[in-house]
Amino acid sequence: MTAELDTSIYGGDALVPPPNAALATQSHVGEYAPLYARSLAHPEAFWAECAATIDWETPYTTVLDQSAAPFYRWFVGGKTNVVLNAIDRHLPARAAQTALIWEGESGEVRTFTYAELASQINRCANVLKSLGVARGDRVAIYMPRIPEQAIAMFACAKIGAVHTVVYGGLSTEALLARIDDAQAKVVITADGGNLNGKIIELKRIADEAVALAPCVQAVICVNHANHPINIADHDLDWHNLMAPASLDAPCPTEAMDAEDPFFIIYTSGSTGKPKGVVHTVGGYLVDGYSSLKLALDFRDGDVLFCTSDAGWIVGHSIVLYGPLMHGITTVMYEGAPTYPDPGRWWRMVERHKVTILYTAPTGVRGLMRFGAEWPAKHDLSSLRLLSIAGEPLNPEAWRWFYTQIGREQCPIIDSWWQTETARPMISNLATLPMKPGSCGVPMPGIEIAVVDDAGNPLPPNTEGHLILKRPWPGMLRTIYNDPERYVQQYWSHFPGSYQTGDAARIDADGYVWIIGRIDDVIKVSGYRLGTAEVESALVSHPAVVEAAVIGLPHEIRGNAIHAFVILHQGVEDTGESLISALKAHVGKTMGPIAKPEAITIVARLPKTRSGKIMRRVLRAQALGLPLGDVSTIEE
């Protein structure tokens, strides 16, 4: 144990030194400052070094082609595959090593060695090919956090199909929108998923979506929860499909062009339609491998427990592809952090000898309210590193995480990234002091700036637009079927730079502090929800004529949705029964995560003279803050 620290410093801009000197000196980062300076002075040489850390079927000829910017092309001419890098290259050396540990909410545990995982992926790839799935076809995966989810993702990649994983808690309408936009040929789902002792009826939701999606030719269903389902002509049973011995015939791993699409992942925007973010093979693999090696300091023997779902980018990069490319063990958990009690995660850390715990601030805040007695019941000494992402972690929660979970022995690797970036862009590193509440410093190869509306750099500790001044290999290549939206949303405001949409400040030490979204996207429990989507859901109720939603601070979830609605004339029910019905309606339309915390019935909404709702006025009123400039508000 280190010397007792003055916990009053866990806040503000105070520096907390690295808690483990040995870990800091052995870190893959080494000296941050010279590495970072070199990466910006010689970017192509730096990225070429990173590219040398993965295996290629065919070497690339050009590191970066900027001729059609902002449609950048990385590692031009190179061919590779995630299965080559996360599975094939570990065999036979790691054949008997555990690759994946799965724990269900009931306590059931399943483990897969690298050899066993390779076999299951090979069999599933052969199944998909037998169903006519070919290179470039899209496959929608709507499943709980179970091993079959991971197997399906890798199987798609092995044959060159493009997967789009949809979080297994989204509604029929949300699933349909993603299936339809991607024009998915096959949907892979399960009868149900387990959460808080209840079954989420995934197959029923999938059935409702597929009934309205003529592009879908087959639905593969895993019998996971032993829940009754309806069976249609296009339904196929996963277990029957995976049974034939003939599936052991080797299925070649496709050599994918570096710029071939790898996966599409949907994220909410400030307009109603979700964005299909396209990530490509080569850049994602190079960036994912090299950045996570530095940020999370992966080492042989590590056991990583990331609490995210593969329906989000963290689940892609941190639960599956990142750790398995590095040849370590990853833990997947299907269930709630407090089921059957608030000690669940801590028991899992002890049971599986977890060395790296990766979660969201929501998870930390949610468990902190149950006190220190729950983690104190368990041996957490296997942990050497803690990591968080998704939103800022307030200093009080940071202190609890650092002292009660990390025992002041584990650095907290806070980081900032997006679905669009694929990997951490700003991060604390094991060699650097920490600042509670800050997401750290720019990663090597990443040049950032905080600028005003005109793109002028701002002095330290001044809030402004966070922009990325250079392309990076793991960047999104486009928005699926909407290249104009890609250019308009990310590259038009500050020409030559990527607009993140976040407000931030950089302090005098170079640490970055994220303030929040500049656009109208609300982050609830780390998940982005577009205001337009929630407002559209409310207005789709027959009682509501107009709606506006805002995010307000929430102790556990970071932000909670507060809605303001105008009712149709003649609606008589204005009491709690209507409020409850509206919340339930949003939950059915978008999924439970989008349910408003509070709904207020109003006679009018503050608008500009051009008709735009002034949500900042609503938020200021709710928080008792000055309204600011209201010169454009309508009379």
Rosetta blueprint (number, residue, H / E / L):
1 M L
2 T L
3 A L
4 E L
5 L L
6 D L
7 T H
8 S H
9 I H
10 Y L
11 G L
12 G L
13 D L
14 A L
15 L L
16 V E
17 P L
18 P L
19 P L
20 N L
21 A H
22 A H
23 L H
24 A H
25 T H
26 Q H
27 S L
28 H L
29 V L
30 G L
31 E L
32 Y H
33 A H
34 P H
35 L H
36 Y H
37 A H
38 R H
39 S H
40 L H
41 A H
42 H L
43 P H
44 E H
45 A H
46 F H
47 W H
48 A H
49 E H
50 C H
51 A H
52 A L
53 T L
54 I L
55 D L
56 W L
57 E L
58 T E
59 P L
60 Y L
61 T L
62 T E
63 V E
64 L E
65 D E
66 Q L
67 S L
68 A L
69 A L
70 P L
71 F L
72 Y L
73 R E
74 W E
75 F E
76 V E
77 G L
78 G L
79 K E
80 T E
81 N L
82 V H
83 V H
84 L H
85 N H
86 A H
87 I L
88 D H
89 R H
90 H H
91 L L
92 P L
93 A L
94 R L
95 A L
96 A L
97 Q L
98 T E
99 A E
100 L E
101 I E
102 W E
103 E E
104 G E
105 E L
106 S L
107 G L
108 E L
109 V E
110 R E
111 T E
112 F E
113 T E
114 Y H
115 A H
116 E H
117 L H
118 A H
119 S H
120 Q H
121 I H
122 N H
123 R H
124 C H
125 A H
126 N H
127 V H
128 L H
129 K H
130 S H
131 L L
132 G L
133 V L
134 A L
135 R L
136 G L
137 D L
138 R E
139 V E
140 A E
141 I E
142 Y E
143 M L
144 P L
145 R L
146 I L
147 P H
148 E H
149 Q H
150 A H
151 I H
152 A H
153 M H
154 F H
155 A H
156 C H
157 A H
158 K H
159 I H
160 G L
161 A L
162 V E
163 H E
164 T E
165 V E
166 V L
167 Y L
168 G L
169 G L
170 L L
171 S L
172 T H
173 E H
174 A H
175 L H
176 L H
177 A H
178 R H
179 I H
180 D H
181 D H
182 A H
183 Q L
184 A L
185 K L
186 V E
187 V E
188 I E
189 T E
190 A E
191 D L
192 G L
193 G E
194 N E
195 L E
196 N L
197 G L
198 K E
199 I E
200 I E
201 E L
202 L H
203 K H
204 R H
205 I H
206 A H
207 D H
208 E H
209 A H
210 V H
211 A L
212 L L
213 A L
214 P L
215 C L
216 V L
217 Q L
218 A E
219 V E
220 I E
221 C E
222 V E
223 N L
224 H L
225 A L
226 N L
227 H L
228 P L
229 I L
230 N L
231 I L
232 A L
233 D L
234 H L
235 D E
236 L E
237 D E
238 W H
239 H H
240 N H
241 L H
242 M L
243 A L
244 P L
245 A H
246 S H
247 L H
248 D H
249 A L
250 P L
251 C L
252 P L
253 T L
254 E L
255 A L
256 M E
257 D E
258 A L
259 E L
260 D L
261 P E
262 F E
263 F E
264 I E
265 I E
266 Y E
267 T E
268 S L
269 G L
270 S L
271 T L
272 G L
273 K L
274 P L
275 K E
276 G E
277 V E
278 V E
279 H E
280 T E
281 V H
282 G H
283 G H
284 Y H
285 L H
286 V H
287 D H
288 G H
289 Y H
290 S H
291 S H
292 L H
293 K H
294 L H
295 A H
296 L L
297 D L
298 F L
299 R L
300 D L
301 G L
302 D L
303 V E
304 L E
305 F E
306 C E
307 T L
308 S L
309 D L
310 A L
311 G L
312 W L
313 I H
314 V H
315 G H
316 H H
317 S H
318 I H
319 V H
320 L H
321 Y H
322 G H
323 P H
324 L H
325 M H
326 H L
327 G L
328 I L
329 T E
330 T E
331 V E
332 M E
333 Y E
334 E E
335 G L
336 A L
337 P L
338 T L
339 Y L
340 P L
341 D L
342 P L
343 G L
344 R H
345 W H
346 W H
347 R H
348 M H
349 V H
350 E H
351 R H
352 H H
353 K L
354 V L
355 T L
356 I E
357 L E
358 Y E
359 T E
360 A L
361 P H
362 T H
363 G H
364 V H
365 R H
366 G H
367 L H
368 M H
369 R L
370 F L
371 G L
372 A L
373 E H
374 W H
375 P H
376 A H
377 K L
378 H L
379 D L
380 L L
381 S L
382 S L
383 L L
384 R L
385 L E
386 L E
387 S E
388 I E
389 A E
390 G L
391 E L
392 P L
393 L L
394 N L
395 P H
396 E H
397 A H
398 W H
399 R H
400 W H
401 F H
402 Y H
403 T H
404 Q H
405 I H
406 G L
407 R L
408 E L
409 Q L
410 C L
411 P L
412 I E
413 I E
414 D E
415 S E
416 W E
417 W L
418 Q L
419 T L
420 E L
421 T L
422 A L
423 R L
424 P L
425 M L
426 I E
427 S E
428 N L
429 L L
430 A L
431 T L
432 L L
433 P L
434 M E
435 K L
436 P L
437 G L
438 S L
439 C L
440 G E
441 V E
442 P E
443 M L
444 P L
445 G L
446 I L
447 E L
448 I E
449 A E
450 V E
451 V E
452 D L
453 D L
454 A L
455 G L
456 N L
457 P E
458 L L
459 P L
460 P L
461 N L
462 T L
463 E L
464 G E
465 H E
466 L E
467 I E
468 L E
469 K L
470 R L
471 P L
472 W L
473 P L
474 G L
475 M L
476 L L
477 R L
478 T E
479 I E
480 Y L
481 N L
482 D L
483 P H
484 E H
485 R H
486 Y H
487 V H
488 Q H
489 Q H
490 Y H
491 W H
492 S L
493 H L
494 F L
495 P L
496 G L
497 S L
498 Y E
499 Q E
500 T E
501 G E
502 D E
503 A E
504 A E
505 R E
506 I E
507 D L
508 A L
509 D L
510 G L
511 Y L
512 V E
513 W E
514 I E
515 I E
516 G E
517 R E
518 I L
519 D L
520 D L
521 V E
522 I E
523 K E
524 V E
525 S L
526 G L
527 Y E
528 R E
529 L E
530 G E
531 T H
532 A H
533 E H
534 V H
535 E H
536 S H
537 A H
538 L H
539 V H
540 S L
541 H L
542 P L
543 A L
544 V E
545 V E
546 E E
547 A E
548 A E
549 V E
550 I E
551 G E
552 L E
553 P E
554 H E
555 E L
556 I L
557 R L
558 G E
559 N E
560 A E
561 I E
562 H E
563 A E
564 F E
565 V E
566 I E
567 L E
568 H L
569 Q L
570 G L
571 V L
572 E L
573 D L
574 T L
575 G L
576 E H
577 S H
578 L H
579 I H
580 S H
581 A H
582 L H
583 K H
584 A H
585 H H
586 V H
587 G H
588 K H
589 T H
590 M H
591 G L
592 P H
593 I H
594 A H
595 K L
596 P L
597 E L
598 A E
599 I E
600 T E
601 I E
602 V L
603 A L
604 R L
605 L L
606 P L
607 K E
608 T E
609 R L
610 S L
611 G L
612 K L
613 I E
614 M L
615 R H
616 R H
617 V H
618 L H
619 R H
620 A H
621 Q H
622 A H
623 L H
624 G L
625 L L
626 P L
627 L L
628 G L
629 D L
630 V L
631 S L
632 T L
633 I E
634 E L
635 E L
